[in-house]
Amino acid sequence: EIEKQIEMEEQRLNAEIAKQIELEEQRFEEEEAEKERQIELEQARINAEEAEEEKRRQIEFEIDEAENERQMEIEQERIKAEEEEREIEFEEQLRETEAEIQKQIVDEQNHLQMPSLANEENGNILKEEEKHVKFYVLYQLGSACEKFK
């Protein structure tokens, strides 16, 4: 009878140990499943943060691109305005030079048309002065053009 009791006690202890082992394995599996779930949640959070960061970088890039384009347009407008200003200045200078040359031509023509006592001598002098006037006019035109190159 004692052997029977010992055997029953052993069976009960073995059953209890088996139950404890099973509970431990179940608890271990649950802990492992929870760890997996936590890892997946953390990975999902990291992925969401990375996607958000990528979106933010893309928006910043687009803003920078738009700003660069706007700056280029402003610079092009500034250059165009400067070119127009130089063109206007050149045209004004050219008109002033033309007016000066016309005045000098009229003055020289008036001077050339004045009567003189020695016509032949004056004729030679006039031709020489005419050459000087033409040279001066060409020189003035060249100077005006050089200023605006």
PyRosetta script that sets phi, psi and omega in degrees:
from pyrosetta import init, pose_from_sequence

init()
pose = pose_from_sequence("EIEKQIEMEEQRLNAEIAKQIELEEQRFEEEEAEKERQIELEQARINAEEAEEEKRRQIEFEIDEAENERQMEIEQERIKAEEEEREIEFEEQLRETEAEIQKQIVDEQNHLQMPSLANEENGNILKEEEKHVKFYVLYQLGSACEKFK")
pose.set_psi(1, -37.1)
pose.set_omega(1, 179.4)
pose.set_phi(2, -65.9)
pose.set_psi(2, -39.5)
pose.set_omega(2, 178.0)
pose.set_phi(3, -62.3)
pose.set_psi(3, -38.6)
pose.set_omega(3, 178.4)
pose.set_phi(4, -63.7)
pose.set_psi(4, -42.6)
pose.set_omega(4, -179.4)
pose.set_phi(5, -66.5)
pose.set_psi(5, -40.5)
pose.set_omega(5, 178.9)
pose.set_phi(6, -64.0)
pose.set_psi(6, -43.2)
pose.set_omega(6, 179.9)
pose.set_phi(7, -63.6)
pose.set_psi(7, -43.2)
pose.set_omega(7, 179.5)
pose.set_phi(8, -65.0)
pose.set_psi(8, -40.4)
pose.set_omega(8, 179.3)
pose.set_phi(9, -65.0)
pose.set_psi(9, -41.4)
pose.set_omega(9, 177.6)
pose.set_phi(10, -61.3)
pose.set_psi(10, -43.2)
pose.set_omega(10, 179.6)
pose.set_phi(11, -63.4)
pose.set_psi(11, -43.1)
pose.set_omega(11, 179.7)
pose.set_phi(12, -63.6)
pose.set_psi(12, -44.5)
pose.set_omega(12, 178.8)
pose.set_phi(13, -63.7)
pose.set_psi(13, -43.6)
pose.set_omega(13, 177.9)
pose.set_phi(14, -61.5)
pose.set_psi(14, -40.9)
pose.set_omega(14, 179.0)
pose.set_phi(15, -64.9)
pose.set_psi(15, -42.7)
pose.set_omega(15, 180.0)
pose.set_phi(16, -65.1)
pose.set_psi(16, -41.8)
pose.set_omega(16, 178.0)
pose.set_phi(17, -63.5)
pose.set_psi(17, -44.4)
pose.set_omega(17, 179.2)
pose.set_phi(18, -60.9)
pose.set_psi(18, -41.6)
pose.set_omega(18, 179.2)
pose.set_phi(19, -64.9)
pose.set_psi(19, -42.2)
pose.set_omega(19, 178.7)
pose.set_phi(20, -62.8)
pose.set_psi(20, -43.1)
pose.set_omega(20, 178.8)
pose.set_phi(21, -62.2)
pose.set_psi(21, -44.4)
pose.set_omega(21, 179.6)
pose.set_phi(22, -62.2)
pose.set_psi(22, -43.6)
pose.set_omega(22, 178.1)
pose.set_phi(23, -63.7)
pose.set_psi(23, -41.7)
pose.set_omega(23, 177.7)
pose.set_phi(24, -62.0)
pose.set_psi(24, -45.1)
pose.set_omega(24, 178.8)
pose.set_phi(25, -62.0)
pose.set_psi(25, -42.7)
pose.set_omega(25, 179.7)
pose.set_phi(26, -63.2)
pose.set_psi(26, -46.0)
pose.set_omega(26, 178.6)
pose.set_phi(27, -61.3)
pose.set_psi(27, -42.8)
pose.set_omega(27, 178.0)
pose.set_phi(28, -60.1)
pose.set_psi(28, -46.2)
pose.set_omega(28, 179.5)
pose.set_phi(29, -62.9)
pose.set_psi(29, -40.1)
pose.set_omega(29, 177.7)
pose.set_phi(30, -64.6)
pose.set_psi(30, -41.6)
pose.set_omega(30, 177.5)
pose.set_phi(31, -63.3)
pose.set_psi(31, -42.6)
pose.set_omega(31, 178.1)
pose.set_phi(32, -63.4)
pose.set_psi(32, -43.1)
pose.set_omega(32, 178.7)
pose.set_phi(33, -63.1)
pose.set_psi(33, -40.4)
pose.set_omega(33, 178.7)
pose.set_phi(34, -65.3)
pose.set_psi(34, -41.3)
pose.set_omega(34, 177.2)
pose.set_phi(35, -61.5)
pose.set_psi(35, -43.8)
pose.set_omega(35, 177.8)
pose.set_phi(36, -59.6)
pose.set_psi(36, -45.1)
pose.set_omega(36, -179.6)
pose.set_phi(37, -62.9)
pose.set_psi(37, -42.1)
pose.set_omega(37, 178.4)
pose.set_phi(38, -63.6)
pose.set_psi(38, -41.3)
pose.set_omega(38, 178.1)
pose.set_phi(39, -62.7)
pose.set_psi(39, -44.8)
pose.set_omega(39, 179.2)
pose.set_phi(40, -62.7)
pose.set_psi(40, -42.9)
pose.set_omega(40, 177.6)
pose.set_phi(41, -62.3)
pose.set_psi(41, -43.0)
pose.set_omega(41, 179.2)
pose.set_phi(42, -64.3)
pose.set_psi(42, -41.4)
pose.set_omega(42, 178.5)
pose.set_phi(43, -64.7)
pose.set_psi(43, -40.8)
pose.set_omega(43, 178.0)
pose.set_phi(44, -63.4)
pose.set_psi(44, -41.0)
pose.set_omega(44, 178.0)
pose.set_phi(45, -63.4)
pose.set_psi(45, -44.9)
pose.set_omega(45, 179.1)
pose.set_phi(46, -62.1)
pose.set_psi(46, -44.4)
pose.set_omega(46, 178.9)
pose.set_phi(47, -60.8)
pose.set_psi(47, -41.7)
pose.set_omega(47, 179.3)
pose.set_phi(48, -64.4)
pose.set_psi(48, -41.7)
pose.set_omega(48, 178.3)
pose.set_phi(49, -63.6)
pose.set_psi(49, -43.1)
pose.set_omega(49, 179.6)
pose.set_phi(50, -64.0)
pose.set_psi(50, -41.1)
pose.set_omega(50, 178.7)
pose.set_phi(51, -64.0)
pose.set_psi(51, -41.4)
pose.set_omega(51, 178.9)
pose.set_phi(52, -64.4)
pose.set_psi(52, -42.8)
pose.set_omega(52, 178.5)
pose.set_phi(53, -63.9)
pose.set_psi(53, -41.4)
pose.set_omega(53, 178.2)
pose.set_phi(54, -63.2)
pose.set_psi(54, -41.6)
pose.set_omega(54, 177.6)
pose.set_phi(55, -61.9)
pose.set_psi(55, -43.2)
pose.set_omega(55, 180.0)
pose.set_phi(56, -63.2)
pose.set_psi(56, -42.8)
pose.set_omega(56, 178.4)
pose.set_phi(57, -63.7)
pose.set_psi(57, -40.4)
pose.set_omega(57, 179.5)
pose.set_phi(58, -63.3)
pose.set_psi(58, -42.0)
pose.set_omega(58, 179.0)
pose.set_phi(59, -64.6)
pose.set_psi(59, -43.8)
pose.set_omega(59, 177.7)
pose.set_phi(60, -61.1)
pose.set_psi(60, -41.1)
pose.set_omega(60, 178.9)
pose.set_phi(61, -61.6)
pose.set_psi(61, -46.1)
pose.set_omega(61, -179.9)
pose.set_phi(62, -63.8)
pose.set_psi(62, -38.7)
pose.set_omega(62, 177.4)
pose.set_phi(63, -64.7)
pose.set_psi(63, -44.4)
pose.set_omega(63, 178.5)
pose.set_phi(64, -61.6)
pose.set_psi(64, -42.9)
pose.set_omega(64, 178.4)
pose.set_phi(65, -60.5)
pose.set_psi(65, -45.3)
pose.set_omega(65, 179.9)
pose.set_phi(66, -63.3)
pose.set_psi(66, -40.9)
pose.set_omega(66, 179.1)
pose.set_phi(67, -65.8)
pose.set_psi(67, -42.8)
pose.set_omega(67, 177.4)
pose.set_phi(68, -60.8)
pose.set_psi(68, -43.2)
pose.set_omega(68, 179.8)
pose.set_phi(69, -63.1)
pose.set_psi(69, -42.5)
pose.set_omega(69, 179.8)
pose.set_phi(70, -63.5)
pose.set_psi(70, -42.1)
pose.set_omega(70, 178.6)
pose.set_phi(71, -63.5)
pose.set_psi(71, -39.2)
pose.set_omega(71, 178.1)
pose.set_phi(72, -64.2)
pose.set_psi(72, -41.6)
pose.set_omega(72, 178.8)
pose.set_phi(73, -63.4)
pose.set_psi(73, -42.7)
pose.set_omega(73, 178.7)
pose.set_phi(74, -62.0)
pose.set_psi(74, -43.7)
pose.set_omega(74, 180.0)
pose.set_phi(75, -63.7)
pose.set_psi(75, -41.8)
pose.set_omega(75, 178.7)
pose.set_phi(76, -63.5)
pose.set_psi(76, -40.5)
pose.set_omega(76, 178.0)
pose.set_phi(77, -64.3)
pose.set_psi(77, -40.6)
pose.set_omega(77, 179.0)
pose.set_phi(78, -63.2)
pose.set_psi(78, -44.2)
pose.set_omega(78, 179.2)
pose.set_phi(79, -63.2)
pose.set_psi(79, -42.9)
pose.set_omega(79, 179.7)
pose.set_phi(80, -62.2)
pose.set_psi(80, -43.0)
pose.set_omega(80, 179.1)
pose.set_phi(81, -63.3)
pose.set_psi(81, -41.4)
pose.set_omega(81, 177.9)
pose.set_phi(82, -63.1)
pose.set_psi(82, -42.2)
pose.set_omega(82, 179.2)
pose.set_phi(83, -63.5)
pose.set_psi(83, -42.4)
pose.set_omega(83, 178.7)
pose.set_phi(84, -63.2)
pose.set_psi(84, -40.6)
pose.set_omega(84, 178.7)
pose.set_phi(85, -62.6)
pose.set_psi(85, -45.1)
pose.set_omega(85, 178.4)
pose.set_phi(86, -63.4)
pose.set_psi(86, -38.9)
pose.set_omega(86, 179.5)
pose.set_phi(87, -63.4)
pose.set_psi(87, -43.7)
pose.set_omega(87, 179.3)
pose.set_phi(88, -63.2)
pose.set_psi(88, -44.8)
pose.set_omega(88, 178.6)
pose.set_phi(89, -60.8)
pose.set_psi(89, -41.9)
pose.set_omega(89, 179.3)
pose.set_phi(90, -62.6)
pose.set_psi(90, -45.5)
pose.set_omega(90, 180.0)
pose.set_phi(91, -63.0)
pose.set_psi(91, -40.5)
pose.set_omega(91, 177.9)
pose.set_phi(92, -63.9)
pose.set_psi(92, -45.7)
pose.set_omega(92, 179.3)
pose.set_phi(93, -62.1)
pose.set_psi(93, -41.2)
pose.set_omega(93, 179.3)
pose.set_phi(94, -62.9)
pose.set_psi(94, -43.8)
pose.set_omega(94, 178.2)
pose.set_phi(95, -62.6)
pose.set_psi(95, -42.1)
pose.set_omega(95, 178.7)
pose.set_phi(96, -62.4)
pose.set_psi(96, -43.6)
pose.set_omega(96, 179.7)
pose.set_phi(97, -64.2)
pose.set_psi(97, -44.1)
pose.set_omega(97, 178.3)
pose.set_phi(98, -60.8)
pose.set_psi(98, -41.6)
pose.set_omega(98, 179.6)
pose.set_phi(99, -64.0)
pose.set_psi(99, -42.8)
pose.set_omega(99, 178.0)
pose.set_phi(100, -61.2)
pose.set_psi(100, -44.8)
pose.set_omega(100, -178.9)
pose.set_phi(101, -64.2)
pose.set_psi(101, -44.6)
pose.set_omega(101, 178.2)
pose.set_phi(102, -60.4)
pose.set_psi(102, -42.0)
pose.set_omega(102, 178.9)
pose.set_phi(103, -62.8)
pose.set_psi(103, -44.1)
pose.set_omega(103, -179.9)
pose.set_phi(104, -64.6)
pose.set_psi(104, -38.3)
pose.set_omega(104, 178.5)
pose.set_phi(105, -63.7)
pose.set_psi(105, -45.1)
pose.set_omega(105, 179.4)
pose.set_phi(106, -63.4)
pose.set_psi(106, -44.4)
pose.set_omega(106, 178.2)
pose.set_phi(107, -60.0)
pose.set_psi(107, -43.9)
pose.set_omega(107, 179.8)
pose.set_phi(108, -66.6)
pose.set_psi(108, -39.8)
pose.set_omega(108, 178.3)
pose.set_phi(109, -64.4)
pose.set_psi(109, -41.4)
pose.set_omega(109, 177.4)
pose.set_phi(110, -62.9)
pose.set_psi(110, -41.8)
pose.set_omega(110, 179.0)
pose.set_phi(111, -65.5)
pose.set_psi(111, -40.1)
pose.set_omega(111, -179.1)
pose.set_phi(112, -68.8)
pose.set_psi(112, -27.0)
pose.set_omega(112, -177.1)
pose.set_phi(113, -85.5)
pose.set_psi(113, -3.8)
pose.set_omega(113, 179.7)
pose.set_phi(114, -70.4)
pose.set_psi(114, 136.5)
pose.set_omega(114, -179.7)
pose.set_phi(115, -67.8)
pose.set_psi(115, 148.3)
pose.set_omega(115, 179.7)
pose.set_phi(116, -135.8)
pose.set_psi(116, 162.2)
pose.set_omega(116, -178.5)
pose.set_phi(117, -79.4)
pose.set_psi(117, -37.3)
pose.set_omega(117, -178.6)
pose.set_phi(118, -108.6)
pose.set_psi(118, 86.3)
pose.set_omega(118, -174.5)
pose.set_phi(119, -59.0)
pose.set_psi(119, -44.6)
pose.set_omega(119, -177.0)
pose.set_phi(120, -66.2)
pose.set_psi(120, -44.6)
pose.set_omega(120, 179.4)
pose.set_phi(121, -64.0)
pose.set_psi(121, -43.0)
pose.set_omega(121, 177.6)
pose.set_phi(122, -63.9)
pose.set_psi(122, -37.1)
pose.set_omega(122, 178.6)
pose.set_phi(123, -59.2)
pose.set_psi(123, -43.3)
pose.set_omega(123, 178.0)
pose.set_phi(124, -66.2)
pose.set_psi(124, -41.6)
pose.set_omega(124, 178.8)
pose.set_phi(125, -64.1)
pose.set_psi(125, -42.2)
pose.set_omega(125, -179.7)
pose.set_phi(126, -62.5)
pose.set_psi(126, -42.1)
pose.set_omega(126, 178.9)
pose.set_phi(127, -62.5)
pose.set_psi(127, -41.3)
pose.set_omega(127, 179.2)
pose.set_phi(128, -65.0)
pose.set_psi(128, -43.0)
pose.set_omega(128, 179.0)
pose.set_phi(129, -65.6)
pose.set_psi(129, -36.9)
pose.set_omega(129, 178.4)
pose.set_phi(130, -61.5)
pose.set_psi(130, -41.2)
pose.set_omega(130, 177.5)
pose.set_phi(131, -61.7)
pose.set_psi(131, -43.3)
pose.set_omega(131, 179.4)
pose.set_phi(132, -63.3)
pose.set_psi(132, -41.6)
pose.set_omega(132, 179.9)
pose.set_phi(133, -63.7)
pose.set_psi(133, -46.0)
pose.set_omega(133, 179.4)
pose.set_phi(134, -61.5)
pose.set_psi(134, -43.2)
pose.set_omega(134, 178.5)
pose.set_phi(135, -62.0)
pose.set_psi(135, -43.1)
pose.set_omega(135, -179.7)
pose.set_phi(136, -63.3)
pose.set_psi(136, -40.8)
pose.set_omega(136, 179.4)
pose.set_phi(137, -62.8)
pose.set_psi(137, -46.8)
pose.set_omega(137, 178.2)
pose.set_phi(138, -62.3)
pose.set_psi(138, -40.1)
pose.set_omega(138, 178.5)
pose.set_phi(139, -62.3)
pose.set_psi(139, -45.0)
pose.set_omega(139, 179.5)
pose.set_phi(140, -62.0)
pose.set_psi(140, -42.9)
pose.set_omega(140, 179.0)
pose.set_phi(141, -62.9)
pose.set_psi(141, -43.5)
pose.set_omega(141, 178.6)
pose.set_phi(142, -62.5)
pose.set_psi(142, -42.6)
pose.set_omega(142, 178.7)
pose.set_phi(143, -62.4)
pose.set_psi(143, -42.5)
pose.set_omega(143, -179.6)
pose.set_phi(144, -63.8)
pose.set_psi(144, -40.9)
pose.set_omega(144, 179.7)
pose.set_phi(145, -66.7)
pose.set_psi(145, -40.5)
pose.set_omega(145, -179.0)
pose.set_phi(146, -63.0)
pose.set_psi(146, -36.5)
pose.set_omega(146, -179.4)
pose.set_phi(147, -60.7)
pose.set_psi(147, -29.6)
pose.set_omega(147, -171.6)
pose.set_phi(148, -110.9)
pose.set_psi(148, 15.2)
pose.set_omega(148, 175.8)
pose.set_phi(149, -75.7)
pose.dump_pdb("model.pdb")
